[in-house]
Structure formats: C-alpha cells, structure tokens
Amino acid sequence: MEAVNMGLLLISSMMLLGGIYLIFALVWWILQIIANWNIFTKAGEAGWKSLIPIYGDYISYKIAWQTSYFWLSFILGIVASYVSSANLNESMFLTVIATLLRIVIAVINIIYCVKLSKAFGHGIGFAIGLILLQPIFLLILGFGSDQYYGADR
C-alpha cells in the first residue's frame, strides 16, 4: 500500500513540475510575441506582421537589411533540406553540399543579427548577444527604449 502512495506522490510531483514548466514556457512565448510586435512597431511596420511565420521573417529582413537576403536564405534552406533528405546512395557529395548550404545560411543569419543591431543603434557587442542569445536580446530590443534608425545605418 505504501508503494502505491509513493507512486502517486511521484506522479503528482511530476505533473506539478510539468505544469510549472508549461506555464513558464507559455509566459516566455507571449513575451517573445510582444517583443517582436514592439520591434516591428518601432521600425514603422504593423505589429501584426510579426505573427505570420514566413511573412514576419521577410519583414524582419526588411527592417534590418534587405529582403533579397531573406529570399536567398529561404531558398537555400529549402534546397539544403531537400539535399539532406535525398538518400542517393549516402552520397558524400550531397552531404558536403548540404553542409556548405547550412554554413552559408548561418553566415547570412549572423550578418542579419549585425544589421539588426546597427538598425537600432547598437554595436558589435549587442550583435554578438543577438547571435548567441537571440530571444533575450530581442526582448531587450522590444521592451527597451531603443530607437529604430533604419536598415542602411
């Protein structure tokens, strides 16, 4: 009988911890949405645009850099995914191509973070923060008093 009670206690404790985690994740997700909305608004775009997945990324590139790099990154991502999923005799050539495409996408994303930092008047230190801890630094941009100076800055 005591083993049953211990099992129930363990299960209820795990459910409580899971519930706390879900509440924390939901609050974090809502804060990210509000921060992105504020970033878009500061840049002169409608905040609702940040809610639409691919369109929001397109507008983010428009805010920070140029939309042509969004399309390049988007297309390279699709091609890299296709090449990775194509198991043509476990071709080493395709593996190398997929890896190179992912490196190019990573470089574009790093440059995007630098451009976003500059668009809001920050330097390379903030850009490194965006690269390494993007959700936290997007919260800083969204809830801070930063001004948008433009993509050409």
Protein Blocks (a to p, Z undefined) as FASTA:
>chain_A
ZZmmmmmmmmmmmmmmmmmmmmmmmmmmmmmmmmmmmmmmmnopafklmmpmklmmmmmm
mmmmcfklmmmmmmmmmmmmmmmmmcghhiaklmmmmmmmmmmmmmmmmmmmmmmmmmno
pafklmmmmmmmmmlmmmmmmmmmcdcebjkZZ
